[in-house]
């Protein structure tokens, strides 16, 4: 079974631009969560989508948004990029969301650099 | 107080020794506990999870959970140089699916 895939793997943008990142979960997985990883803050939760609905959101500004499609694929968008948005953006998928032993599997990530 | 705390290390152990990684969490409503391994430049890889008090073994890895003390640990037996990585502890609260991560412990296994 194929793992979580994310595209693109690397992105270089300039301040003020916007960016869209894509995530395809493991086949059969319906929950997709997004995380930001930086050296200073570590791994921080952005948001979670399940059945095309945002179920939970972390403490990030409204410039960060996302959506999920009927095939469970998800995209996240960052508008008006700032230098501090440079990070590794990770997508994680899980089969569902309400079970105790719900494992999350990470994709390879998208490395975003904002100049 | 941080949601999840780990000793950042670095932790160095000789090859063949037992590596002990520790994690504490602040929310008593936490339900499930996960250990991930992350090699430099790579994404986190799930090692194992635990949600009941006690020990859970998987090959060379043993996770230990003590909910009364809000403490989770990971033991790696017969440590190998390939185990050198950053180990991330993650916690999931009841009713939510997002994970709260510690800052990770960097482990180096010396040949």
Interface residues (C-beta under 8 A of the other chain):
Chain A: X31 X33 X35 X42 X43 X44 X45 X48 X50 X55 X56 X58 X88 X90 X92 X94 X97 X98 X100 X101 X102 X103 X104 X105 X106 X107 X108 X109
Chain B: X31 X32 X34 X36 X42 X43 X44 X45 X46 X49 X51 X88 X90 X92 X95 X96 X97 X98 X99 X100 X101 X102 X103 X104
